[in-house]
Amino acid sequence: MASQNEKLLHRQGQKVSRPQGEEELDPRVVKAGFDLTGYHIQSGRRSFADYAQTMIEEYGHGVRPYLKSWYLAIRYYPGINPTGMDSATLVDAEDSYN
């Protein structure tokens, strides 16, 4: 999970943007999103709506296509207590963040 220092490094050095081809997977984007999502969830933004709103406010609309996968990756990460987090069913039903 991301520490405050890692979060600040990500904020200073990386902008999240969609790869050129839709099938391309950029591991830097995956890791940055995973780290930042972990930070925000551990900081108390445990509902998907709160987390998504914060991510969009901080990193722009370019993060929208990634929000569900990052959130659910943290939700199902071994050792994470999902109390207060939305279920996959609720997250999947949320269309406004695609």
ChimeraX attribute file (.defattr): number of C-alpha atoms within 10 A of each C-alpha:
attribute: neighborCount
match mode: 1-to-1
recipient: residues
	/A:1	15
	/A:2	19
	/A:3	12
	/A:4	11
	/A:5	9
	/A:6	15
	/A:7	18
	/A:8	12
	/A:9	12
	/A:10	17
	/A:11	15
	/A:12	9
	/A:13	7
	/A:14	12
	/A:15	14
	/A:16	19
	/A:17	16
	/A:18	16
	/A:19	11
	/A:20	8
	/A:21	7
	/A:22	7
	/A:23	7
	/A:24	9
	/A:25	12
	/A:26	11
	/A:27	9
	/A:28	11
	/A:29	18
	/A:30	14
	/A:31	13
	/A:32	21
	/A:33	22
	/A:34	21
	/A:35	19
	/A:36	23
	/A:37	28
	/A:38	24
	/A:39	19
	/A:40	20
	/A:41	21
	/A:42	14
	/A:43	10
	/A:44	12
	/A:45	19
	/A:46	21
	/A:47	16
	/A:48	23
	/A:49	15
	/A:50	13
	/A:51	20
	/A:52	22
	/A:53	16
	/A:54	15
	/A:55	20
	/A:56	15
	/A:57	11
	/A:58	11
	/A:59	15
	/A:60	14
	/A:61	14
	/A:62	14
	/A:63	23
	/A:64	19
	/A:65	13
	/A:66	19
	/A:67	23
	/A:68	18
	/A:69	16
	/A:70	20
	/A:71	27
	/A:72	20
	/A:73	14
	/A:74	21
	/A:75	22
	/A:76	12
	/A:77	12
	/A:78	8
	/A:79	8
	/A:80	11
	/A:81	12
	/A:82	15
	/A:83	10
	/A:84	12
	/A:85	20
	/A:86	17
	/A:87	15
	/A:88	16
	/A:89	8
	/A:90	10
	/A:91	19
	/A:92	14
	/A:93	10
	/A:94	13
	/A:95	7
	/A:96	7
	/A:97	19
	/A:98	11
